[in-house]
Amino acid sequence: MTRDNEDRLLRSVALQNAESIRVVRLRAEQQAEAALREQANLLNLTHDAIFVRDMNGTVKYWNRGAEELYGWPAEQAVGRVILELLKTIFQVPLEQIEEEVIEAGRWEGELVQTKKDGSQVVVASRWSLQRDESSAPVAILIINNDITERKWAEAEARENDRRYRDMQTALAHANRVATMGQLTASIAHEVNQPLAAVLSNAEACLRWLDRGTPDLDGVRRSVEWIIDDGNRASEVIRRIRALANKTDIEKAPLDINDVIREVIALVHRELTSRQVSLRMELAPALPMILGDRVQLQQVIINLVMNGIEAMRSITDRPRELVILSRQDETQQVLVSVTDCGVGISAENADRLFNPFFTTKSGGMGMGLSICRSIMEAHDGRLWTAANVPHGATFQFTLPVNADSAS
């Protein structure tokens, strides 16, 4: 055999081998596609959209569920590139999804796709890799479930929740402003005290200076007292401004006894003018709680003012308000405010914390409702109980700050 004949024979054998490989591969792809079609046909009665795309993204199969969901009939969808057909919006790059499918054999996630009429649909998508007999990847089976209505419902619920929180914030602010109106006399008194002391000490300072030999030690003491009284007035104003401002909740480690004492400084004038004696039984060395100082002040002010109001008509017994702090049997911090007023009727007890319910002629009916919301936001609890023989007790508990407890 000549050299040319040998070359022609080798080329012929190589072409025959290549054709055989192509035929085998085509047959494998056809068999895989037929197997996929058979699998999809079994699910053709479901409402899920099921289709098969090859590794280049071309649609090879399209079931009735896909026709119903996307509006594309099978004869128009098969042969199209799926990305162009549905204009899919991916949460992560498509290349990353395909790599995960090839490596792990599957992928699940949410996609946004466009229907034939131009509207969009959100689907929960499950991808499954299909391989031929030689384990080479040949196609991807995709099952999509329409979750558009669920996503809309979730979005609407989030929006409603945001609106509710905004309303609660606005109502809480309105309640604080209303409370400020009730405390005007007390505020004026609290600010007037340090200002009067400033003037008195300033006059004393001048007298020390007017002596034949100025008493510099006396001057220094007077100036120090002026500074202390100025800081006290500034602190009163700071607390009042914090109470009146509309601010977001800012939790920090707090000593609840300090918060109670700050509130009493604000309501002192109100207690005096209503002839209410105050008894405080604050347990020492209570563990710290985690809370928003201004919001907790708001709760205690509401409870104290309610107690004062409940004793307004009492004339046959002393008007006494008792504020107690301690740890309860569950080791939470407990605060109670007890009055000896008219008490709470059984018919009102269940409605006392309902929004817009009030027993006061000029009340907003939001104070106790907001107080309970504040307690719930602090993972605490607020409730009330009648006293025997007179009055009512309002109590709340707050969990101990985990960091301080440890």
PEKA-V593561 format. One record per residue. N is the residue number from 1. PHI is phi in radians with two decimals (* if undefined). PSI is psi as a letter, one per 40 degrees, with the letter a starting at -180 (* if undefined). Layout:
N_PHI_PSI, N_PHI_PSI
This chain:
1_*_h, 2_-1.32_i, 3_-1.10_d, 4_-1.12_d, 5_-1.13_d, 6_-1.08_d, 7_-1.11_d, 8_-1.12_d, 9_-1.14_d, 10_-1.11_d, 11_-1.15_d, 12_-1.11_d, 13_-1.12_d, 14_-1.09_d, 15_-1.13_d, 16_-1.10_d, 17_-1.13_d, 18_-1.08_d, 19_-1.15_d, 20_-1.09_d, 21_-1.09_d, 22_-1.11_d, 23_-1.13_d, 24_-1.11_d, 25_-1.14_d, 26_-1.09_d, 27_-1.13_d, 28_-1.13_d, 29_-1.10_d, 30_-1.13_d, 31_-1.15_d, 32_-1.14_d, 33_-1.13_d, 34_-1.15_d, 35_-1.13_d, 36_-1.13_d, 37_-1.09_d, 38_-1.15_d, 39_-1.08_d, 40_-1.16_d, 41_-1.07_d, 42_-1.12_d, 43_-1.80_e, 44_-1.19_e, 45_-1.51_e, 46_-1.39_i, 47_-1.54_e, 48_-1.25_i, 49_-1.48_h, 50_-2.17_h, 51_-2.59_i, 52_-2.13_h, 53_-2.17_i, 54_-1.39_a, 55_-1.24_e, 56_-1.66_e, 57_1.62_e, 58_-1.49_h, 59_-1.24_h, 60_-1.89_d, 61_-2.62_i, 62_-2.58_h, 63_-1.56_i, 64_-1.15_d, 65_-1.06_d, 66_-1.19_d, 67_-1.06_d, 68_-1.20_d, 69_-1.29_d, 70_-1.71_e, 71_1.50_e, 72_-1.61_h, 73_-1.19_i, 74_-1.00_d, 75_-1.16_d, 76_-1.58_d, 77_-1.53_d, 78_-1.11_h, 79_1.66_e, 80_-1.53_i, 81_-1.35_h, 82_-1.05_d, 83_-1.12_d, 84_-1.32_d, 85_-1.21_d, 86_-1.84_e, 87_0.84_f, 88_-1.15_h, 89_-1.84_h, 90_-1.74_i, 91_-1.31_d, 92_-2.27_i, 93_-0.99_i, 94_-1.01_d, 95_-1.04_d, 96_-1.19_d, 97_-1.15_d, 98_-1.11_d, 99_-1.09_d, 100_-1.16_d, 101_-1.10_d, 102_-1.17_d, 103_-1.33_d, 104_-1.72_e, 105_1.53_e, 106_-2.79_i, 107_-2.71_i, 108_-2.36_i, 109_3.13_a, 110_-1.87_h, 111_-2.28_i, 112_-1.94_h, 113_-2.26_i, 114_-1.90_h, 115_-1.44_i, 116_-1.09_d, 117_-1.42_e, 118_1.66_e, 119_-1.35_i, 120_-1.81_i, 121_-2.38_i, 122_-1.77_h, 123_-2.21_i, 124_-1.54_h, 125_-1.94_h, 126_-2.15_h, 127_-1.92_h, 128_-2.34_h, 129_-1.37_h, 130_-1.97_h, 131_-2.10_i, 132_-1.55_a, 133_-1.11_d, 134_-1.63_e, 135_1.25_e, 136_-1.40_h, 137_-1.17_h, 138_-2.13_d, 139_-2.85_i, 140_-2.23_h, 141_-1.56_h, 142_-2.12_h, 143_-2.08_h, 144_-2.01_h, 145_-2.06_h, 146_-1.24_h, 147_-2.13_f, 148_-1.02_d, 149_-1.10_d, 150_-1.12_d, 151_-1.15_d, 152_-1.09_d, 153_-1.10_d, 154_-1.12_d, 155_-1.11_d, 156_-1.15_d, 157_-1.13_d, 158_-1.11_d, 159_-1.15_d, 160_-1.11_d, 161_-1.13_d, 162_-1.11_d, 163_-1.11_d, 164_-1.11_d, 165_-1.10_d, 166_-1.09_d, 167_-1.12_d, 168_-1.07_d, 169_-1.10_d, 170_-1.13_d, 171_-1.17_d, 172_-1.10_d, 173_-1.14_d, 174_-1.08_d, 175_-1.17_d, 176_-1.10_d, 177_-1.12_d, 178_-1.10_d, 179_-1.09_d, 180_-1.05_d, 181_-1.09_d, 182_-1.19_d, 183_-1.74_e, 184_-0.99_d, 185_-1.09_d, 186_-1.13_d, 187_-1.10_d, 188_-1.02_d, 189_-1.14_d, 190_-1.13_d, 191_-1.31_d, 192_-1.17_d, 193_-1.03_d, 194_-1.17_d, 195_-1.18_d, 196_-1.11_d, 197_-1.16_d, 198_-1.05_d, 199_-1.10_d, 200_-1.07_d, 201_-1.22_d, 202_-1.13_d, 203_-1.10_d, 204_-1.10_d, 205_-1.07_d, 206_-1.12_d, 207_-1.13_d, 208_-1.07_d, 209_-1.29_d, 210_-1.38_e, 211_-1.10_i, 212_-0.92_d, 213_-2.01_h, 214_-0.93_h, 215_-1.53_g, 216_-1.20_d, 217_-1.12_d, 218_-1.12_d, 219_-1.07_d, 220_-1.09_d, 221_-1.06_d, 222_-1.12_d, 223_-1.13_d, 224_-1.09_d, 225_-1.16_d, 226_-1.07_d, 227_-1.10_d, 228_-1.05_d, 229_-1.17_d, 230_-1.11_d, 231_-1.15_d, 232_-1.14_d, 233_-1.10_d, 234_-1.09_d, 235_-1.17_d, 236_-1.05_d, 237_-1.09_d, 238_-1.08_d, 239_-1.13_d, 240_-1.15_d, 241_-1.13_d, 242_-1.10_d, 243_-1.18_d, 244_-1.47_d, 245_-1.28_i, 246_-1.60_g, 247_-2.19_i, 248_-1.29_i, 249_-1.15_h, 250_-2.29_g, 251_-1.45_h, 252_-2.62_i, 253_-1.07_h, 254_-2.38_i, 255_-1.65_h, 256_-1.07_d, 257_-1.14_d, 258_-1.11_d, 259_-1.10_d, 260_-1.09_d, 261_-1.11_d, 262_-1.12_d, 263_-1.14_d, 264_-1.08_d, 265_-1.08_d, 266_-1.33_d, 267_-1.77_e, 268_-0.98_d, 269_-1.11_d, 270_-1.15_d, 271_-1.08_d, 272_-1.16_d, 273_-1.16_d, 274_-1.63_e, 275_0.99_f, 276_-1.91_h, 277_-1.50_i, 278_-2.00_h, 279_-2.14_h, 280_-1.99_h, 281_-2.15_g, 282_-1.75_h, 283_-1.14_h, 284_-1.30_i, 285_0.96_f, 286_-1.23_i, 287_-1.14_i, 288_-1.21_i, 289_-1.96_i, 290_-1.92_h, 291_-2.83_i, 292_-1.61_h, 293_-1.01_d, 294_-1.14_d, 295_-1.18_d, 296_-1.20_d, 297_-1.03_d, 298_-1.06_d, 299_-1.09_d, 300_-1.16_d, 301_-1.05_d, 302_-1.02_d, 303_-1.16_d, 304_-1.14_d, 305_-1.13_d, 306_-1.10_d, 307_-1.12_d, 308_-1.09_d, 309_-1.11_d, 310_-1.17_d, 311_-1.77_e, 312_-1.04_d, 313_-1.60_e, 314_-1.38_h, 315_-2.27_e, 316_-1.71_e, 317_-2.75_i, 318_-1.09_i, 319_-1.60_h, 320_-2.24_h, 321_-2.01_h, 322_-2.05_h, 323_-2.00_h, 324_-2.19_i, 325_-2.35_i, 326_-2.95_i, 327_-1.70_h, 328_-1.51_a, 329_-1.15_e, 330_-1.64_e, 331_1.22_e, 332_-1.45_i, 333_-1.41_h, 334_-2.04_h, 335_-2.20_h, 336_-2.25_i, 337_-2.16_h, 338_-2.07_h, 339_-2.06_i, 340_-2.08_f, 341_-1.52_a, 342_-1.34_e, 343_1.41_a, 344_-2.11_h, 345_-1.25_i, 346_-1.08_d, 347_-1.25_d, 348_-1.65_e, 349_-1.03_d, 350_-1.34_e, 351_-1.78_e, 352_-1.06_d, 353_-1.72_e, 354_-1.29_i, 355_-1.02_h, 356_1.24_e, 357_-1.62_h, 358_-2.59_i, 359_-1.80_e, 360_-1.70_i, 361_-1.12_d, 362_-1.94_e, 363_-1.42_i, 364_-1.47_d, 365_1.32_f, 366_-2.05_e, 367_-0.98_d, 368_-1.23_d, 369_-1.08_d, 370_-1.18_d, 371_-1.03_d, 372_-1.13_d, 373_-1.08_d, 374_-1.10_d, 375_-1.10_d, 376_-1.12_d, 377_-1.16_d, 378_-1.72_e, 379_1.07_f, 380_-1.94_a, 381_-2.50_i, 382_-2.24_h, 383_-2.65_i, 384_-2.38_i, 385_-2.62_i, 386_-1.35_i, 387_-1.70_i, 388_-2.02_h, 389_-1.65_e, 390_-2.32_i, 391_1.48_a, 392_-2.59_i, 393_-2.16_h, 394_-1.86_h, 395_-2.31_i, 396_-2.45_i, 397_-2.12_i, 398_-2.35_h, 399_-1.21_i, 400_-1.25_i, 401_-1.10_h, 402_-1.03_d, 403_-1.12_d, 404_-1.26_d, 405_-1.18_d, 406_-1.38_*
